[in-house]
Amino acid sequence: MSAIADRLDGPLGFLLAPLGWVFSHIAAARVSAFERGWKASVKPPRPTMSIGNISAGGTGKTPLLFHALEWFAKHDARMGVLSRGYGGDEGRMLEERFPEVLLAEGADRIAGMKTLLQAEDPPEMFLLDDGFQHLKLQRDIDIVVLDALRPFGRCFPAGIFRESVGALKRADLVVLSRAEFVTEENRLALWKKVQQVRGPERPLPRVEGGVVARDLRNLKDGRVIPVREMSGKEVRLAAGIGNHESFSRLVQAKGLKVEHFTRLADHYAWSAADVAQFGSDLPLIVTEKDGVKLRPFAEEHCWELRVDWNFRLGEEAWEQCLADLHLPIRASRIEPLWTAHDPDGRGGA
């Protein structure tokens, strides 16, 4: 996706700009139709949060979603995730990290929700993965992840954006990802533009963060080592993701020397032939997203870099959103306990 974005930054994108303008207006008209009730939507019977974006390709959304699942796990909430399931890799990552979370993948999120509700122990809340444009399913909280390296741009087919910046009016919270790669001056300018779009009556807190390296896991035998153990060593990188540059920056920031970087298409389907062509003279490091598909063919020199989300600013606003979503669940658990304690409703009188 990053290679496509780079090409569209040139003359091709300029030539396609009129079509991008038409696309953005069609997208806005579609949103208006849902808001006015001209298009039908379904309200889930459980608290629901969407984490999405206005662009195609990697924005850091998946690590943020995993951060949310970790928060809810600490608060003993039964979660269900509704995902489009592009390529299947994010779903397999989720199942590895959060085996207790129920997952439904497919284009029809409503059908997925109904399936999870029929489970023996159904979820108490839903997370809608990449759901900002999936307006057939209503949500209580809409969170949008904005890539600081490419926050705005032309819509399809002139660019990589699904909607224009005006779509941020619908967001309840905007999280700026890859903030560490952008100067404070540029971040302030970015937030100023977001606020101009939303207007003075709908201010947003500054919430910024990005991914940090967690560790390296060997794809052959599963052993885990700190990233610093490879600091100063030459390595090969390969990644089938939406933003290759961010992966390269993350690896090099840890002191690894990138001898070669193979940029593969997003959701690339790995095979044994891919491993063979790279050779084994240098460690091969891939993303966790690639690792779930490379593992069946992996050899001893194959590693995946696991990452976590880290907030630089505004974590309290993020956690408040999660707490707001969780509040009805907490209340529903407390009420039976209180009723058992005070069956006559006298309040201890």
C-alpha positions as CSV (number, residue, x, y, z in Angstrom):
1,M,0.0,0.0,0.0
2,S,2.9,2.4,0.7
3,A,4.3,1.9,-2.8
4,I,0.8,2.7,-4.3
5,A,0.6,5.8,-2.1
6,D,4.0,6.9,-3.3
7,R,3.0,6.5,-6.9
8,L,-0.3,8.4,-6.3
9,D,1.7,11.3,-4.8
10,G,3.0,12.0,-8.3
11,P,1.4,12.9,-11.7
12,L,-0.9,9.9,-11.7
13,G,-2.6,11.1,-8.5
14,F,-3.0,14.5,-10.0
15,L,-4.6,13.1,-13.1
16,L,-7.0,11.0,-11.1
17,A,-7.9,13.8,-8.6
18,P,-11.3,14.6,-10.2
19,L,-12.3,11.0,-9.7
20,G,-11.1,11.2,-6.1
21,W,-13.2,14.3,-5.6
22,V,-16.3,12.4,-6.9
23,F,-15.5,9.4,-4.6
24,S,-15.2,11.6,-1.5
25,H,-18.6,13.1,-2.2
26,I,-20.2,9.7,-2.8
27,A,-18.8,8.5,0.5
28,A,-20.2,11.6,2.2
29,A,-23.6,11.1,0.7
30,R,-23.6,7.5,1.9
31,V,-22.8,8.6,5.5
32,S,-25.6,11.2,5.2
33,A,-28.1,8.5,4.1
34,F,-27.3,6.4,7.2
35,E,-27.5,9.4,9.5
36,R,-30.9,10.4,8.1
37,G,-32.2,6.8,8.3
38,W,-32.5,6.4,4.5
39,K,-30.2,3.4,4.8
40,A,-31.0,0.8,7.5
41,S,-28.6,0.1,10.4
42,V,-28.7,-2.3,13.3
43,K,-28.0,-1.4,17.0
44,P,-26.1,-4.2,18.8
45,P,-27.6,-5.4,22.0
46,R,-24.2,-5.0,23.7
47,P,-22.0,-1.9,24.2
48,T,-20.0,-1.5,21.0
49,M,-16.8,0.4,20.1
50,S,-15.3,0.8,16.6
51,I,-11.6,1.3,15.9
52,G,-11.0,2.3,12.4
53,N,-9.4,4.9,10.1
54,I,-10.1,7.1,7.0
55,S,-7.3,5.5,4.9
56,A,-6.5,2.1,3.5
57,G,-3.3,0.5,4.6
58,G,-1.5,0.3,7.9
59,T,-2.1,3.1,10.4
60,G,-1.2,1.2,13.6
61,K,-4.8,0.2,14.2
62,T,-4.3,-3.4,15.1
63,P,-1.8,-2.8,18.0
64,L,-4.2,-0.2,19.4
65,L,-7.1,-2.7,19.2
66,F,-4.9,-5.2,21.1
67,H,-4.2,-2.6,23.7
68,A,-8.0,-2.2,24.2
69,L,-8.4,-5.9,24.5
70,E,-5.7,-6.0,27.2
71,W,-7.5,-3.3,29.1
72,F,-10.8,-5.1,29.0
73,A,-9.1,-8.4,30.0
74,K,-7.7,-6.7,33.1
75,H,-11.2,-5.6,33.9
76,D,-12.6,-9.1,33.4
77,A,-14.8,-8.2,30.4
78,R,-15.9,-10.9,27.9
79,M,-15.2,-9.4,24.5
80,G,-16.2,-10.2,21.0
81,V,-14.4,-8.8,18.0
82,L,-16.1,-8.3,14.6
83,S,-13.6,-8.1,11.8
84,R,-13.7,-8.0,8.0
85,G,-10.9,-10.6,8.0
86,Y,-8.8,-9.3,5.2
87,G,-6.2,-12.0,4.5
88,G,-6.9,-13.7,7.9
89,D,-3.6,-12.6,9.5
90,E,-4.9,-10.1,12.0
91,G,-7.5,-12.7,13.2
92,R,-4.8,-15.3,13.7
93,M,-2.7,-12.8,15.6
94,L,-5.7,-12.0,17.8
95,E,-6.4,-15.7,18.5
96,E,-2.8,-16.2,19.5
97,R,-2.6,-13.3,21.9
98,F,-6.2,-13.4,23.2
99,P,-7.5,-17.0,23.0
100,E,-10.4,-16.1,25.4
101,V,-11.7,-13.4,23.0
102,L,-14.5,-14.5,20.6
103,L,-13.8,-13.6,17.0
104,A,-16.1,-13.4,14.0
105,E,-14.6,-12.7,10.6
106,G,-16.5,-11.8,7.4
107,A,-17.9,-9.0,5.4
108,D,-21.3,-9.2,7.1
109,R,-20.5,-7.9,10.6
110,I,-24.2,-8.2,11.6
111,A,-24.2,-11.9,10.8
112,G,-20.9,-12.2,12.8
113,M,-22.5,-10.5,15.8
114,K,-25.5,-12.8,15.7
115,T,-23.2,-15.8,15.6
116,L,-21.2,-14.6,18.7
117,L,-24.4,-13.9,20.6
118,Q,-25.4,-17.5,20.2
119,A,-22.2,-18.8,21.8
120,E,-22.4,-20.7,25.1
121,D,-20.7,-17.8,26.9
122,P,-21.5,-14.8,24.6
123,P,-19.6,-11.5,24.7
124,E,-20.6,-8.6,27.0
125,M,-19.2,-6.1,24.6
126,F,-18.1,-5.8,20.9
127,L,-15.1,-4.3,19.3
128,L,-15.7,-3.5,15.6
129,D,-12.3,-3.8,13.9
130,D,-11.8,-1.4,11.0
131,G,-15.4,-0.3,11.3
132,F,-15.5,3.4,10.8
133,Q,-17.1,3.0,7.3
134,H,-19.2,0.0,8.3
135,L,-22.3,2.0,9.1
136,K,-24.7,-0.9,8.9
137,L,-23.8,-1.7,12.5
138,Q,-24.2,1.1,15.0
139,R,-21.7,1.8,17.7
140,D,-21.5,3.7,21.0
141,I,-18.0,5.0,20.5
142,D,-16.2,5.7,17.3
143,I,-12.4,5.8,17.5
144,V,-10.3,6.8,14.4
145,V,-6.6,6.2,14.1
146,L,-4.8,8.8,12.1
147,D,-1.3,8.2,10.7
148,A,1.0,11.2,11.5
149,L,3.2,10.3,8.5
150,R,0.2,10.5,6.1
151,P,-2.8,11.9,7.9
152,F,-4.7,13.4,4.9
153,G,-4.8,13.0,1.2
154,R,-6.9,12.3,-1.9
155,C,-9.6,9.7,-1.9
156,F,-9.7,6.6,-4.2
157,P,-8.6,6.2,-6.9
158,A,-6.4,9.3,-6.7
159,G,-5.1,8.4,-3.3
160,I,-5.3,5.9,-0.5
161,F,-8.1,7.5,1.5
162,R,-11.6,6.1,1.9
163,E,-13.0,9.4,3.1
164,S,-12.0,13.0,3.3
165,V,-10.8,14.7,6.5
166,G,-14.4,15.9,7.0
167,A,-15.3,12.4,8.1
168,L,-13.5,13.1,11.4
169,K,-16.5,15.0,12.5
170,R,-18.1,11.6,13.3
171,A,-15.2,10.5,15.6
172,D,-15.6,10.4,19.3
173,L,-11.8,10.2,19.7
174,V,-8.9,10.6,17.3
175,V,-5.7,8.8,18.0
176,L,-2.6,10.0,16.2
177,S,-0.3,7.1,15.5
178,R,3.5,7.1,14.6
179,A,3.7,10.4,16.5
180,E,7.3,9.7,17.3
181,F,8.3,10.2,13.7
182,V,6.8,13.7,13.4
183,T,8.0,17.0,15.0
184,E,5.9,18.7,17.7
185,E,5.3,21.6,15.3
186,N,3.9,19.3,12.7
187,R,1.7,17.5,15.2
188,L,0.3,20.8,16.4
189,A,-0.5,21.8,12.8
190,L,-2.2,18.4,12.3
191,W,-4.4,18.8,15.4
192,K,-5.2,22.3,14.4
193,K,-6.6,21.1,11.1
194,V,-8.6,18.3,12.8
195,Q,-10.1,20.8,15.1
196,Q,-10.9,23.2,12.3
197,V,-12.8,20.5,10.5
198,R,-14.8,19.6,13.7
199,G,-15.5,23.1,14.8
200,P,-15.2,24.8,18.2
201,E,-18.2,23.0,19.6
202,R,-16.6,19.6,19.3
203,P,-13.1,19.8,20.7
204,L,-10.9,16.7,21.0
205,P,-8.1,15.9,23.4
206,R,-4.7,15.2,22.0
207,V,-4.1,11.5,22.0
208,E,-0.8,10.3,20.5
209,G,1.2,7.2,20.4
210,G,2.8,4.4,18.3
211,V,4.2,0.9,18.4
212,V,7.2,-0.1,20.4
213,A,9.3,-3.3,19.9
214,R,8.3,-5.9,22.5
215,D,10.6,-8.8,21.6
216,L,11.8,-11.2,18.9
217,R,10.2,-14.6,18.6
218,N,11.8,-17.4,16.6
219,L,9.3,-18.8,14.1
220,K,10.8,-22.3,14.1
221,D,11.1,-23.1,17.8
222,G,9.1,-20.3,19.6
223,R,12.0,-19.0,21.7
224,V,11.8,-15.4,22.6
225,I,14.8,-13.0,22.9
226,P,15.1,-9.2,23.7
227,V,15.5,-7.1,20.6
228,R,18.8,-5.8,22.0
229,E,20.4,-9.2,21.4
230,M,20.5,-8.4,17.7
231,S,21.5,-4.8,18.0
232,G,24.4,-4.1,15.7
233,K,23.8,-7.2,13.6
234,E,23.0,-7.3,9.9
235,V,19.5,-8.6,9.2
236,R,17.1,-9.0,6.3
237,L,13.6,-7.6,6.5
238,A,10.5,-8.8,4.7
239,A,7.0,-7.5,5.3
240,G,3.6,-7.8,3.7
241,I,1.9,-4.8,5.4
242,G,0.4,-1.5,4.5
243,N,3.2,0.7,5.7
244,H,6.7,-0.7,5.1
245,E,8.6,2.4,6.1
246,S,7.3,2.3,9.7
247,F,8.5,-1.3,10.1
248,S,12.0,-0.4,8.8
249,R,12.2,2.6,11.1
250,L,11.2,0.6,14.1
251,V,13.9,-2.1,13.4
252,Q,16.6,0.4,12.7
253,A,15.7,2.4,15.8
254,K,16.7,-0.7,17.9
255,G,20.2,-0.7,16.3
256,L,19.7,-3.5,13.8
257,K,21.5,-3.0,10.5
258,V,19.1,-3.7,7.6
259,E,21.1,-5.3,4.8
260,H,18.0,-5.8,2.6
261,F,14.3,-5.1,2.8
262,T,11.8,-7.0,0.7
263,R,8.5,-5.1,0.5
264,L,5.6,-7.4,-0.1
265,A,2.0,-6.7,-0.9
266,D,-0.3,-6.3,2.1
267,H,-1.6,-9.6,3.5
268,Y,1.0,-11.5,1.4
269,A,0.5,-15.2,1.3
270,W,3.8,-16.7,2.3
271,S,5.2,-20.0,1.0
272,A,8.2,-22.3,1.5
273,A,9.6,-20.9,-1.8
274,D,9.8,-17.4,-0.2
275,V,11.9,-18.7,2.7
276,A,14.3,-20.5,0.3
277,Q,14.9,-17.5,-1.9
278,F,16.1,-15.4,1.0
279,G,18.8,-17.8,2.1
280,S,19.9,-18.4,5.7
281,D,23.1,-16.4,5.9
282,L,21.4,-13.5,7.8
283,P,18.5,-13.5,10.2
284,L,15.2,-12.9,8.5
285,I,12.9,-10.6,10.5
286,V,9.2,-10.2,9.6
287,T,6.3,-8.6,11.3
288,E,4.0,-10.5,13.6
289,K,1.3,-10.2,10.9
290,D,3.6,-12.0,8.5
291,G,4.8,-14.4,11.1
292,V,1.4,-16.1,11.5
293,K,1.5,-17.2,7.9
294,L,5.2,-17.8,7.6
295,R,5.4,-20.1,10.7
296,P,4.6,-23.4,8.8
297,F,7.6,-22.8,6.5
298,A,10.0,-21.2,8.9
299,E,13.6,-22.2,9.4
300,E,15.9,-21.4,12.4
301,H,16.9,-18.0,11.0
302,C,13.3,-16.7,10.8
303,W,12.1,-14.3,13.4
304,E,9.1,-12.1,14.0
305,L,9.2,-8.7,15.7
306,R,6.4,-8.5,18.2
307,V,5.1,-5.0,19.1
308,D,2.9,-3.3,21.6
309,W,1.1,0.0,21.6
310,N,2.6,2.9,23.7
311,F,0.8,6.2,24.4
312,R,2.9,9.3,24.4
313,L,0.1,11.7,25.2
314,G,-3.6,11.5,26.2
315,E,-3.7,7.9,27.6
316,E,-6.2,9.1,30.2
317,A,-8.7,10.2,27.5
318,W,-8.3,6.8,25.8
319,E,-8.9,4.9,29.0
320,Q,-12.0,7.1,29.7
321,C,-13.5,5.9,26.4
322,L,-12.9,2.3,27.4
323,A,-14.3,2.9,30.9
324,D,-17.4,4.6,29.4
325,L,-18.0,1.5,27.2
326,H,-17.5,-0.8,30.2
327,L,-19.7,1.1,32.6
328,P,-23.0,-0.6,31.7
329,I,-21.4,-4.0,32.2
330,R,-20.1,-3.0,35.6
331,A,-23.5,-1.7,36.6
332,S,-25.2,-4.9,35.4
333,R,-22.9,-7.0,37.6
334,I,-23.3,-4.8,40.7
335,E,-27.1,-4.6,40.5
336,P,-27.7,-8.3,41.3
337,L,-25.3,-8.1,44.2
338,W,-27.0,-5.1,45.6
339,T,-30.4,-6.7,45.2
340,A,-29.2,-9.8,47.1
341,H,-27.9,-7.5,49.9
342,D,-31.0,-5.3,50.0
343,P,-33.9,-7.3,48.6
344,D,-36.6,-4.8,49.8
345,G,-34.8,-1.8,48.4
346,R,-34.6,0.0,51.7
347,G,-31.0,1.1,51.3
348,G,-30.0,-0.2,54.7
349,A,-32.7,1.8,56.5
